[in-house]
Amino acid sequence: MNTQDEADTLEELIADCTDIPSELRPEPGHAHLPEQRAAAPWRVAESNYRQVADLDSYGLSRA
């Protein structure tokens, strides 16, 4: 295993990734992925709108 902090080339990075011990890798077909969830709604604050003068000239409006 490469003990450098960072790989200097893409080839070294790939080689480093293949050195991950097998006990740390998920078994094929048993990857532990997080459940999908809806994205949290977001809003633009009034202070952000004030940073851009004349929003209408950009084709934007406050919704």
CHARMM-style PDB file with segment names, atoms N, HN, CA, C and O in Angstrom:
ATOM      1  N   MET     1       0.846  -1.183   0.000  1.00  0.00      PROA
ATOM      2  CA  MET     1       0.000   0.000   0.000  1.00  0.00      PROA
ATOM      3  C   MET     1       0.885   1.236   0.000  1.00  0.00      PROA
ATOM      4  O   MET     1       1.916   1.278   0.671  1.00  0.00      PROA
ATOM      5  N   ASN     2       0.471   2.242  -0.760  1.00  0.00      PROA
ATOM      6  HN  ASN     2      -0.367   2.208  -1.305  1.00  0.00      PROA
ATOM      7  CA  ASN     2       1.204   3.491  -0.860  1.00  0.00      PROA
ATOM      8  C   ASN     2       0.922   4.319   0.392  1.00  0.00      PROA
ATOM      9  O   ASN     2      -0.237   4.522   0.754  1.00  0.00      PROA
ATOM     10  N   THR     3       1.965   4.793   1.048  1.00  0.00      PROA
ATOM     11  HN  THR     3       2.907   4.628   0.754  1.00  0.00      PROA
ATOM     12  CA  THR     3       1.778   5.550   2.290  1.00  0.00      PROA
ATOM     13  C   THR     3       1.878   7.062   2.080  1.00  0.00      PROA
ATOM     14  O   THR     3       1.882   7.818   3.051  1.00  0.00      PROA
ATOM     15  N   GLN     4       1.958   7.512   0.819  1.00  0.00      PROA
ATOM     16  HN  GLN     4       1.955   6.897   0.030  1.00  0.00      PROA
ATOM     17  CA  GLN     4       1.982   8.945   0.547  1.00  0.00      PROA
ATOM     18  C   GLN     4       0.631   9.554   0.917  1.00  0.00      PROA
ATOM     19  O   GLN     4      -0.396   8.875   0.918  1.00  0.00      PROA
ATOM     20  N   ASP     5       0.657  10.854   1.231  1.00  0.00      PROA
ATOM     21  HN  ASP     5       1.491  11.405   1.230  1.00  0.00      PROA
ATOM     22  CA  ASP     5      -0.597  11.542   1.544  1.00  0.00      PROA
ATOM     23  C   ASP     5      -1.489  11.656   0.321  1.00  0.00      PROA
ATOM     24  O   ASP     5      -2.699  11.453   0.416  1.00  0.00      PROA
ATOM     25  N   GLU     6      -0.911  11.977  -0.820  1.00  0.00      PROA
ATOM     26  HN  GLU     6       0.073  12.142  -0.898  1.00  0.00      PROA
ATOM     27  CA  GLU     6      -1.678  12.171  -2.036  1.00  0.00      PROA
ATOM     28  C   GLU     6      -0.968  11.507  -3.203  1.00  0.00      PROA
ATOM     29  O   GLU     6       0.260  11.454  -3.257  1.00  0.00      PROA
ATOM     30  N   ALA     7      -1.765  11.003  -4.137  1.00  0.00      PROA
ATOM     31  HN  ALA     7      -2.763  11.046  -4.093  1.00  0.00      PROA
ATOM     32  CA  ALA     7      -1.195  10.420  -5.348  1.00  0.00      PROA
ATOM     33  C   ALA     7      -0.779  11.554  -6.284  1.00  0.00      PROA
ATOM     34  O   ALA     7      -1.439  12.591  -6.348  1.00  0.00      PROA
ATOM     35  N   ASP     8       0.314  11.348  -7.002  1.00  0.00      PROA
ATOM     36  HN  ASP     8       0.851  10.506  -6.949  1.00  0.00      PROA
ATOM     37  CA  ASP     8       0.790  12.357  -7.939  1.00  0.00      PROA
ATOM     38  C   ASP     8       0.180  12.197  -9.324  1.00  0.00      PROA
ATOM     39  O   ASP     8       0.125  13.153 -10.097  1.00  0.00      PROA
ATOM     40  N   THR     9      -0.277  10.990  -9.637  1.00  0.00      PROA
ATOM     41  HN  THR     9      -0.231  10.214  -9.009  1.00  0.00      PROA
ATOM     42  CA  THR     9      -0.860  10.740 -10.953  1.00  0.00      PROA
ATOM     43  C   THR     9      -2.155   9.953 -10.787  1.00  0.00      PROA
ATOM     44  O   THR     9      -2.420   9.386  -9.726  1.00  0.00      PROA
ATOM     45  N   LEU    10      -2.954   9.925 -11.845  1.00  0.00      PROA
ATOM     46  HN  LEU    10      -2.738  10.384 -12.707  1.00  0.00      PROA
ATOM     47  CA  LEU    10      -4.191   9.153 -11.824  1.00  0.00      PROA
ATOM     48  C   LEU    10      -3.876   7.667 -11.658  1.00  0.00      PROA
ATOM     49  O   LEU    10      -4.613   6.946 -10.985  1.00  0.00      PROA
ATOM     50  N   GLU    11      -2.809   7.221 -12.254  1.00  0.00      PROA
ATOM     51  HN  GLU    11      -2.211   7.807 -12.801  1.00  0.00      PROA
ATOM     52  CA  GLU    11      -2.402   5.822 -12.131  1.00  0.00      PROA
ATOM     53  C   GLU    11      -2.110   5.464 -10.668  1.00  0.00      PROA
ATOM     54  O   GLU    11      -2.508   4.399 -10.195  1.00  0.00      PROA
ATOM     55  N   GLU    12      -1.418   6.351  -9.961  1.00  0.00      PROA
ATOM     56  HN  GLU    12      -1.094   7.216 -10.345  1.00  0.00      PROA
ATOM     57  CA  GLU    12      -1.132   6.108  -8.536  1.00  0.00      PROA
ATOM     58  C   GLU    12      -2.414   6.116  -7.705  1.00  0.00      PROA
ATOM     59  O   GLU    12      -2.556   5.324  -6.773  1.00  0.00      PROA
ATOM     60  N   LEU    13      -3.344   7.006  -8.039  1.00  0.00      PROA
ATOM     61  HN  LEU    13      -3.228   7.649  -8.796  1.00  0.00      PROA
ATOM     62  CA  LEU    13      -4.603   7.065  -7.322  1.00  0.00      PROA
ATOM     63  C   LEU    13      -5.386   5.765  -7.488  1.00  0.00      PROA
ATOM     64  O   LEU    13      -5.919   5.229  -6.517  1.00  0.00      PROA
ATOM     65  N   ILE    14      -5.452   5.265  -8.704  1.00  0.00      PROA
ATOM     66  HN  ILE    14      -5.019   5.700  -9.493  1.00  0.00      PROA
ATOM     67  CA  ILE    14      -6.149   3.999  -8.961  1.00  0.00      PROA
ATOM     68  C   ILE    14      -5.469   2.861  -8.222  1.00  0.00      PROA
ATOM     69  O   ILE    14      -6.137   2.007  -7.640  1.00  0.00      PROA
ATOM     70  N   ALA    15      -4.149   2.846  -8.244  1.00  0.00      PROA
ATOM     71  HN  ALA    15      -3.606   3.540  -8.718  1.00  0.00      PROA
ATOM     72  CA  ALA    15      -3.409   1.799  -7.540  1.00  0.00      PROA
ATOM     73  C   ALA    15      -3.675   1.862  -6.042  1.00  0.00      PROA
ATOM     74  O   ALA    15      -3.840   0.826  -5.398  1.00  0.00      PROA
ATOM     75  N   ASP    16      -3.717   3.070  -5.483  1.00  0.00      PROA
ATOM     76  HN  ASP    16      -3.583   3.911  -6.006  1.00  0.00      PROA
ATOM     77  CA  ASP    16      -4.003   3.224  -4.056  1.00  0.00      PROA
ATOM     78  C   ASP    16      -5.394   2.701  -3.715  1.00  0.00      PROA
ATOM     79  O   ASP    16      -5.589   2.063  -2.680  1.00  0.00      PROA
ATOM     80  N   CYS    17      -6.357   2.974  -4.587  1.00  0.00      PROA
ATOM     81  HN  CYS    17      -6.199   3.492  -5.428  1.00  0.00      PROA
ATOM     82  CA  CYS    17      -7.727   2.535  -4.327  1.00  0.00      PROA
ATOM     83  C   CYS    17      -7.864   1.017  -4.390  1.00  0.00      PROA
ATOM     84  O   CYS    17      -8.704   0.443  -3.698  1.00  0.00      PROA
ATOM     85  N   THR    18      -7.066   0.380  -5.192  1.00  0.00      PROA
ATOM     86  HN  THR    18      -6.384   0.847  -5.754  1.00  0.00      PROA
ATOM     87  CA  THR    18      -7.151  -1.077  -5.282  1.00  0.00      PROA
ATOM     88  C   THR    18      -6.482  -1.744  -4.094  1.00  0.00      PROA
ATOM     89  O   THR    18      -6.624  -2.951  -3.903  1.00  0.00      PROA
ATOM     90  N   ASP    19      -5.751  -0.974  -3.289  1.00  0.00      PROA
ATOM     91  HN  ASP    19      -5.636   0.008  -3.444  1.00  0.00      PROA
ATOM     92  CA  ASP    19      -5.090  -1.524  -2.105  1.00  0.00      PROA
ATOM     93  C   ASP    19      -5.981  -1.533  -0.868  1.00  0.00      PROA
ATOM     94  O   ASP    19      -5.522  -1.885   0.218  1.00  0.00      PROA
ATOM     95  N   ILE    20      -7.244  -1.152  -1.015  1.00  0.00      PROA
ATOM     96  HN  ILE    20      -7.618  -0.866  -1.897  1.00  0.00      PROA
ATOM     97  CA  ILE    20      -8.158  -1.160   0.133  1.00  0.00      PROA
ATOM     98  C   ILE    20      -8.345  -2.611   0.573  1.00  0.00      PROA
ATOM     99  O   ILE    20      -8.677  -3.463  -0.252  1.00  0.00      PROA
ATOM    100  N   PRO    21      -8.141  -2.903   1.844  1.00  0.00      PROA
ATOM    101  CA  PRO    21      -8.275  -4.284   2.318  1.00  0.00      PROA
ATOM    102  C   PRO    21      -9.663  -4.860   2.027  1.00  0.00      PROA
ATOM    103  O   PRO    21     -10.666  -4.155   2.132  1.00  0.00      PROA
ATOM    104  N   SER    22      -9.715  -6.119   1.670  1.00  0.00      PROA
ATOM    105  HN  SER    22      -8.900  -6.692   1.585  1.00  0.00      PROA
ATOM    106  CA  SER    22     -10.979  -6.743   1.287  1.00  0.00      PROA
ATOM    107  C   SER    22     -12.008  -6.712   2.413  1.00  0.00      PROA
ATOM    108  O   SER    22     -13.205  -6.658   2.132  1.00  0.00      PROA
ATOM    109  N   GLU    23     -11.583  -6.744   3.684  1.00  0.00      PROA
ATOM    110  HN  GLU    23     -10.611  -6.788   3.913  1.00  0.00      PROA
ATOM    111  CA  GLU    23     -12.548  -6.705   4.785  1.00  0.00      PROA
ATOM    112  C   GLU    23     -13.258  -5.355   4.894  1.00  0.00      PROA
ATOM    113  O   GLU    23     -14.294  -5.251   5.551  1.00  0.00      PROA
ATOM    114  N   LEU    24     -12.706  -4.321   4.252  1.00  0.00      PROA
ATOM    115  HN  LEU    24     -11.865  -4.405   3.718  1.00  0.00      PROA
ATOM    116  CA  LEU    24     -13.355  -3.010   4.254  1.00  0.00      PROA
ATOM    117  C   LEU    24     -14.250  -2.801   3.032  1.00  0.00      PROA
ATOM    118  O   LEU    24     -14.970  -1.806   2.958  1.00  0.00      PROA
ATOM    119  N   ARG    25     -14.212  -3.714   2.089  1.00  0.00      PROA
ATOM    120  HN  ARG    25     -13.627  -4.523   2.149  1.00  0.00      PROA
ATOM    121  CA  ARG    25     -15.025  -3.600   0.884  1.00  0.00      PROA
ATOM    122  C   ARG    25     -16.345  -4.343   1.086  1.00  0.00      PROA
ATOM    123  O   ARG    25     -16.366  -5.403   1.711  1.00  0.00      PROA
ATOM    124  N   PRO    26     -17.442  -3.799   0.565  1.00  0.00      PROA
ATOM    125  CA  PRO    26     -18.719  -4.512   0.682  1.00  0.00      PROA
ATOM    126  C   PRO    26     -18.717  -5.752  -0.200  1.00  0.00      PROA
ATOM    127  O   PRO    26     -18.050  -5.793  -1.233  1.00  0.00      PROA
ATOM    128  N   GLU    27     -19.468  -6.755   0.218  1.00  0.00      PROA
ATOM    129  HN  GLU    27     -20.010  -6.722   1.058  1.00  0.00      PROA
ATOM    130  CA  GLU    27     -19.599  -7.952  -0.597  1.00  0.00      PROA
ATOM    131  C   GLU    27     -20.379  -7.581  -1.853  1.00  0.00      PROA
ATOM    132  O   GLU    27     -21.254  -6.716  -1.800  1.00  0.00      PROA
ATOM    133  N   PRO    28     -20.076  -8.222  -2.987  1.00  0.00      PROA
ATOM    134  CA  PRO    28     -20.808  -7.916  -4.223  1.00  0.00      PROA
ATOM    135  C   PRO    28     -22.311  -8.070  -4.010  1.00  0.00      PROA
ATOM    136  O   PRO    28     -22.764  -9.077  -3.466  1.00  0.00      PROA
ATOM    137  N   GLY    29     -23.072  -7.085  -4.434  1.00  0.00      PROA
ATOM    138  HN  GLY    29     -22.704  -6.267  -4.876  1.00  0.00      PROA
ATOM    139  CA  GLY    29     -24.515  -7.112  -4.300  1.00  0.00      PROA
ATOM    140  C   GLY    29     -25.020  -6.689  -2.932  1.00  0.00      PROA
ATOM    141  O   GLY    29     -26.230  -6.668  -2.706  1.00  0.00      PROA
ATOM    142  N   HSD    30     -24.124  -6.353  -2.015  1.00  0.00      PROA
ATOM    143  HN  HSD    30     -23.141  -6.371  -2.198  1.00  0.00      PROA
ATOM    144  CA  HSD    30     -24.525  -5.972  -0.662  1.00  0.00      PROA
ATOM    145  C   HSD    30     -23.950  -4.612  -0.261  1.00  0.00      PROA
ATOM    146  O   HSD    30     -23.587  -4.395   0.895  1.00  0.00      PROA
ATOM    147  N   ALA    31     -23.875  -3.712  -1.223  1.00  0.00      PROA
ATOM    148  HN  ALA    31     -24.170  -3.888  -2.162  1.00  0.00      PROA
ATOM    149  CA  ALA    31     -23.354  -2.381  -0.919  1.00  0.00      PROA
ATOM    150  C   ALA    31     -24.304  -1.674   0.039  1.00  0.00      PROA
ATOM    151  O   ALA    31     -25.524  -1.774  -0.096  1.00  0.00      PROA
ATOM    152  N   HSD    32     -23.750  -0.975   0.984  1.00  0.00      PROA
ATOM    153  HN  HSD    32     -22.759  -0.893   1.093  1.00  0.00      PROA
ATOM    154  CA  HSD    32     -24.543  -0.265   1.982  1.00  0.00      PROA
ATOM    155  C   HSD    32     -24.738   1.180   1.532  1.00  0.00      PROA
ATOM    156  O   HSD    32     -23.968   2.067   1.899  1.00  0.00      PROA
ATOM    157  N   LEU    33     -25.773   1.399   0.735  1.00  0.00      PROA
ATOM    158  HN  LEU    33     -26.398   0.677   0.437  1.00  0.00      PROA
ATOM    159  CA  LEU    33     -26.061   2.732   0.231  1.00  0.00      PROA
ATOM    160  C   LEU    33     -27.174   3.359   1.055  1.00  0.00      PROA
ATOM    161  O   LEU    33     -28.073   2.654   1.513  1.00  0.00      PROA
ATOM    162  N   PRO    34     -27.132   4.650   1.248  1.00  0.00      PROA
ATOM    163  CA  PRO    34     -28.203   5.302   2.005  1.00  0.00      PROA
ATOM    164  C   PRO    34     -29.514   5.253   1.225  1.00  0.00      PROA
ATOM    165  O   PRO    34     -29.517   5.203  -0.005  1.00  0.00      PROA
ATOM    166  N   GLU    35     -30.614   5.268   1.947  1.00  0.00      PROA
ATOM    167  HN  GLU    35     -30.612   5.309   2.947  1.00  0.00      PROA
ATOM    168  CA  GLU    35     -31.926   5.299   1.329  1.00  0.00      PROA
ATOM    169  C   GLU    35     -32.105   6.632   0.604  1.00  0.00      PROA
ATOM    170  O   GLU    35     -31.651   7.673   1.077  1.00  0.00      PROA
ATOM    171  N   GLN    36     -32.771   6.585  -0.547  1.00  0.00      PROA
ATOM    172  HN  GLN    36     -33.139   5.739  -0.932  1.00  0.00      PROA
ATOM    173  CA  GLN    36     -33.052   7.825  -1.255  1.00  0.00      PROA
ATOM    174  C   GLN    36     -34.104   8.604  -0.494  1.00  0.00      PROA
ATOM    175  O   GLN    36     -35.018   8.030   0.097  1.00  0.00      PROA
ATOM    176  N   ARG    37     -33.965   9.914  -0.515  1.00  0.00      PROA
ATOM    177  HN  ARG    37     -33.222  10.381  -0.995  1.00  0.00      PROA
ATOM    178  CA  ARG    37     -34.942  10.761   0.151  1.00  0.00      PROA
ATOM    179  C   ARG    37     -35.128  12.031  -0.671  1.00  0.00      PROA
ATOM    180  O   ARG    37     -34.265  12.415  -1.461  1.00  0.00      PROA
ATOM    181  N   ALA    38     -36.252  12.659  -0.469  1.00  0.00      PROA
ATOM    182  HN  ALA    38     -36.953  12.348   0.173  1.00  0.00      PROA
ATOM    183  CA  ALA    38     -36.552  13.890  -1.200  1.00  0.00      PROA
ATOM    184  C   ALA    38     -35.618  15.002  -0.733  1.00  0.00      PROA
ATOM    185  O   ALA    38     -35.260  15.083   0.442  1.00  0.00      PROA
ATOM    186  N   ALA    39     -35.242  15.839  -1.660  1.00  0.00      PROA
ATOM    187  HN  ALA    39     -35.533  15.773  -2.614  1.00  0.00      PROA
ATOM    188  CA  ALA    39     -34.388  16.975  -1.321  1.00  0.00      PROA
ATOM    189  C   ALA    39     -35.170  17.952  -0.456  1.00  0.00      PROA
ATOM    190  O   ALA    39     -36.367  18.158  -0.654  1.00  0.00      PROA
ATOM    191  N   ALA    40     -34.494  18.535   0.479  1.00  0.00      PROA
ATOM    192  HN  ALA    40     -33.521  18.368   0.640  1.00  0.00      PROA
ATOM    193  CA  ALA    40     -35.130  19.517   1.356  1.00  0.00      PROA
ATOM    194  C   ALA    40     -35.489  20.755   0.541  1.00  0.00      PROA
ATOM    195  O   ALA    40     -34.691  21.190  -0.290  1.00  0.00      PROA
ATOM    196  N   PRO    41     -36.662  21.330   0.757  1.00  0.00      PROA
ATOM    197  CA  PRO    41     -37.023  22.549   0.025  1.00  0.00      PROA
ATOM    198  C   PRO    41     -36.105  23.702   0.430  1.00  0.00      PROA
ATOM    199  O   PRO    41     -35.617  23.756   1.559  1.00  0.00      PROA
ATOM    200  N   TRP    42     -35.882  24.605  -0.492  1.00  0.00      PROA
ATOM    201  HN  TRP    42     -36.277  24.561  -1.409  1.00  0.00      PROA
ATOM    202  CA  TRP    42     -35.036  25.745  -0.171  1.00  0.00      PROA
ATOM    203  C   TRP    42     -35.687  27.017  -0.695  1.00  0.00      PROA
ATOM    204  O   TRP    42     -36.504  26.988  -1.615  1.00  0.00      PROA
ATOM    205  N   ARG    43     -35.309  28.112  -0.096  1.00  0.00      PROA
ATOM    206  HN  ARG    43     -34.645  28.135   0.652  1.00  0.00      PROA
ATOM    207  CA  ARG    43     -35.829  29.413  -0.474  1.00  0.00      PROA
ATOM    208  C   ARG    43     -34.668  30.405  -0.510  1.00  0.00      PROA
ATOM    209  O   ARG    43     -33.666  30.247   0.187  1.00  0.00      PROA
ATOM    210  N   VAL    44     -34.833  31.413  -1.331  1.00  0.00      PROA
ATOM    211  HN  VAL    44     -35.647  31.542  -1.898  1.00  0.00      PROA
ATOM    212  CA  VAL    44     -33.831  32.474  -1.401  1.00  0.00      PROA
ATOM    213  C   VAL    44     -34.258  33.568  -0.434  1.00  0.00      PROA
ATOM    214  O   VAL    44     -35.393  34.041  -0.483  1.00  0.00      PROA
ATOM    215  N   ALA    45     -33.364  33.959   0.427  1.00  0.00      PROA
ATOM    216  HN  ALA    45     -32.442  33.575   0.467  1.00  0.00      PROA
ATOM    217  CA  ALA    45     -33.654  34.992   1.424  1.00  0.00      PROA
ATOM    218  C   ALA    45     -33.764  36.359   0.764  1.00  0.00      PROA
ATOM    219  O   ALA    45     -33.162  36.610  -0.280  1.00  0.00      PROA
ATOM    220  N   GLU    46     -34.531  37.227   1.379  1.00  0.00      PROA
ATOM    221  HN  GLU    46     -35.021  37.023   2.227  1.00  0.00      PROA
ATOM    222  CA  GLU    46     -34.703  38.593   0.882  1.00  0.00      PROA
ATOM    223  C   GLU    46     -33.353  39.297   0.759  1.00  0.00      PROA
ATOM    224  O   GLU    46     -33.145  40.071  -0.175  1.00  0.00      PROA
ATOM    225  N   SER    47     -32.444  39.040   1.680  1.00  0.00      PROA
ATOM    226  HN  SER    47     -32.613  38.411   2.439  1.00  0.00      PROA
ATOM    227  CA  SER    47     -31.129  39.690   1.623  1.00  0.00      PROA
ATOM    228  C   SER    47     -30.358  39.278   0.366  1.00  0.00      PROA
ATOM    229  O   SER    47     -29.556  40.055  -0.152  1.00  0.00      PROA
ATOM    230  N   ASN    48     -30.599  38.064  -0.123  1.00  0.00      PROA
ATOM    231  HN  ASN    48     -31.251  37.433   0.297  1.00  0.00      PROA
ATOM    232  CA  ASN    48     -29.946  37.637  -1.361  1.00  0.00      PROA
ATOM    233  C   ASN    48     -30.513  38.379  -2.568  1.00  0.00      PROA
ATOM    234  O   ASN    48     -29.774  38.748  -3.481  1.00  0.00      PROA
ATOM    235  N   TYR    49     -31.823  38.593  -2.566  1.00  0.00      PROA
ATOM    236  HN  TYR    49     -32.423  38.293  -1.824  1.00  0.00      PROA
ATOM    237  CA  TYR    49     -32.435  39.351  -3.662  1.00  0.00      PROA
ATOM    238  C   TYR    49     -31.881  40.765  -3.716  1.00  0.00      PROA
ATOM    239  O   TYR    49     -31.665  41.309  -4.799  1.00  0.00      PROA
ATOM    240  N   ARG    50     -31.652  41.356  -2.562  1.00  0.00      PROA
ATOM    241  HN  ARG    50     -31.827  40.914  -1.682  1.00  0.00      PROA
ATOM    242  CA  ARG    50     -31.158  42.735  -2.511  1.00  0.00      PROA
ATOM    243  C   ARG    50     -29.748  42.855  -3.055  1.00  0.00      PROA
ATOM    244  O   ARG    50     -29.319  43.956  -3.402  1.00  0.00      PROA
ATOM    245  N   GLN    51     -29.011  41.748  -3.138  1.00  0.00      PROA
ATOM    246  HN  GLN    51     -29.359  40.854  -2.856  1.00  0.00      PROA
ATOM    247  CA  GLN    51     -27.641  41.801  -3.649  1.00  0.00      PROA
ATOM    248  C   GLN    51     -27.608  42.028  -5.153  1.00  0.00      PROA
ATOM    249  O   GLN    51     -26.591  42.460  -5.696  1.00  0.00      PROA
ATOM    250  N   VAL    52     -28.721  41.738  -5.832  1.00  0.00      PROA
ATOM    251  HN  VAL    52     -29.547  41.387  -5.392  1.00  0.00      PROA
ATOM    252  CA  VAL    52     -28.774  41.883  -7.287  1.00  0.00      PROA
ATOM    253  C   VAL    52     -29.792  42.970  -7.618  1.00  0.00      PROA
ATOM    254  O   VAL    52     -30.984  42.828  -7.344  1.00  0.00      PROA
ATOM    255  N   ALA    53     -29.309  44.039  -8.202  1.00  0.00      PROA
ATOM    256  HN  ALA    53     -28.341  44.155  -8.424  1.00  0.00      PROA
ATOM    257  CA  ALA    53     -30.209  45.131  -8.565  1.00  0.00      PROA
ATOM    258  C   ALA    53     -30.898  44.803  -9.885  1.00  0.00      PROA
ATOM    259  O   ALA    53     -30.296  44.193 -10.769  1.00  0.00      PROA
ATOM    260  N   ASP    54     -32.144  45.202 -10.016  1.00  0.00      PROA
ATOM    261  HN  ASP    54     -32.633  45.697  -9.298  1.00  0.00      PROA
ATOM    262  CA  ASP    54     -32.898  45.037 -11.259  1.00  0.00      PROA
ATOM    263  C   ASP    54     -32.983  43.582 -11.716  1.00  0.00      PROA
ATOM    264  O   ASP    54     -32.566  43.248 -12.825  1.00  0.00      PROA
ATOM    265  N   LEU    55     -33.519  42.730 -10.867  1.00  0.00      PROA
ATOM    266  HN  LEU    55     -33.857  43.001  -9.966  1.00  0.00      PROA
ATOM    267  CA  LEU    55     -33.668  41.314 -11.226  1.00  0.00      PROA
ATOM    268  C   LEU    55     -34.456  41.127 -12.512  1.00  0.00      PROA
ATOM    269  O   LEU    55     -34.203  40.182 -13.259  1.00  0.00      PROA
ATOM    270  N   ASP    56     -35.401  42.008 -12.778  1.00  0.00      PROA
ATOM    271  HN  ASP    56     -35.607  42.775 -12.171  1.00  0.00      PROA
ATOM    272  CA  ASP    56     -36.218  41.874 -13.979  1.00  0.00      PROA
ATOM    273  C   ASP    56     -35.372  41.917 -15.243  1.00  0.00      PROA
ATOM    274  O   ASP    56     -35.729  41.280 -16.235  1.00  0.00      PROA
ATOM    275  N   SER    57     -34.273  42.642 -15.237  1.00  0.00      PROA
ATOM    276  HN  SER    57     -33.984  43.159 -14.431  1.00  0.00      PROA
ATOM    277  CA  SER    57     -33.432  42.725 -16.432  1.00  0.00      PROA
ATOM    278  C   SER    57     -32.743  41.392 -16.718  1.00  0.00      PROA
ATOM    279  O   SER    57     -32.261  41.167 -17.828  1.00  0.00      PROA
ATOM    280  N   TYR    58     -32.698  40.510 -15.719  1.00  0.00      PROA
ATOM    281  HN  TYR    58     -33.090  40.693 -14.818  1.00  0.00      PROA
ATOM    282  CA  TYR    58     -32.128  39.181 -15.905  1.00  0.00      PROA
ATOM    283  C   TYR    58     -33.216  38.149 -16.220  1.00  0.00      PROA
ATOM    284  O   TYR    58     -32.911  36.970 -16.402  1.00  0.00      PROA
ATOM    285  N   GLY    59     -34.456  38.573 -16.284  1.00  0.00      PROA
ATOM    286  HN  GLY    59     -34.704  39.531 -16.136  1.00  0.00      PROA
ATOM    287  CA  GLY    59     -35.547  37.649 -16.538  1.00  0.00      PROA
ATOM    288  C   GLY    59     -35.959  36.891 -15.297  1.00  0.00      PROA
ATOM    289  O   GLY    59     -36.617  35.856 -15.398  1.00  0.00      PROA
ATOM    290  N   LEU    60     -35.587  37.382 -14.132  1.00  0.00      PROA
ATOM    291  HN  LEU    60     -35.053  38.224 -14.050  1.00  0.00      PROA
ATOM    292  CA  LEU    60     -35.923  36.721 -12.873  1.00  0.00      PROA
ATOM    293  C   LEU    60     -36.993  37.515 -12.152  1.00  0.00      PROA
ATOM    294  O   LEU    60     -37.076  38.736 -12.279  1.00  0.00      PROA
ATOM    295  N   SER    61     -37.787  36.821 -11.413  1.00  0.00      PROA
ATOM    296  HN  SER    61     -37.720  35.829 -11.310  1.00  0.00      PROA
ATOM    297  CA  SER    61     -38.782  37.500 -10.586  1.00  0.00      PROA
ATOM    298  C   SER    61     -38.869  36.788  -9.259  1.00  0.00      PROA
ATOM    299  O   SER    61     -38.456  35.635  -9.133  1.00  0.00      PROA
ATOM    300  N   ARG    62     -39.394  37.458  -8.289  1.00  0.00      PROA
ATOM    301  HN  ARG    62     -39.730  38.395  -8.391  1.00  0.00      PROA
ATOM    302  CA  ARG    62     -39.565  36.851  -6.967  1.00  0.00      PROA
ATOM    303  C   ARG    62     -40.783  35.957  -7.001  1.00  0.00      PROA
ATOM    304  O   ARG    62     -41.902  36.410  -7.241  1.00  0.00      PROA
ATOM    305  N   ALA    63     -40.551  34.697  -6.759  1.00  0.00      PROA
ATOM    306  HN  ALA    63     -39.642  34.329  -6.564  1.00  0.00      PROA
ATOM    307  CA  ALA    63     -41.662  33.736  -6.783  1.00  0.00      PROA
ATOM    308  C   ALA    63     -42.090  33.395  -5.388  1.00  0.00      PROA
ATOM    309  OT1 ALA    63     -43.012  32.601  -5.202  1.00  0.00      PROA
TER     310      ALA     63
END
